[in-house]
Amino acid sequence: MRFLLVVLALILGLVYFFFGLRFGYVTLTPTRMLNAQGENNYIFEVFEPGQSVGVTGTCNTASGRAVLRLYDPKGTQIAGQACPKGQWALQVLGKGDSGNYRLNVEFDHFTGVIDLQENRTGAR
């Protein structure tokens, strides 16, 4: 039994070191992260031209950094915001043609909480 606990602790330590730990789903629930590294991508489908799409919310960073970037259907970055150490409000929104918009969240040894909500408004 002790051997199993040692192996489990070793695996958890390796995951923490190389990938970080994430508890939650970024666009659905407040997500707590410990030493998160890498990136996540989220797709927002827009059916009518001129509709605004993106995310709003907060990030509370204890250490590291997270960078949010929103790309239009052509692959051009149309909005972005960084989460350095501290507590920040986030608003990463854009609008344009119909198609798939991609939110890229890049983590660099991020420890903290990110709380994002999808935000859409109709064409005007």
Sequence and secondary structure as in RCSB ss.txt:
>XXXX:A:sequence
MRFLLVVLALILGLVYFFFGLRFGYVTLTPTRMLNAQGENNYIFEVFEPGQSVGVTGTCNTASGRAVLRLYDPKG
TQIAGQACPKGQWALQVLGKGDSGNYRLNVEFDHFTGVIDLQENRTGAR
>XXXX:A:secstr
 HHHHHHHHHHHHHHHHHT EEES TTTS EEEEEEEEEEEEEEEE STT EEEEEEEEEEEEEEEEEEEE TTS
 EEEEEEE SEEEEEEEEEE SSEEEEEEEEEEEEEEEEEEEEEEE   
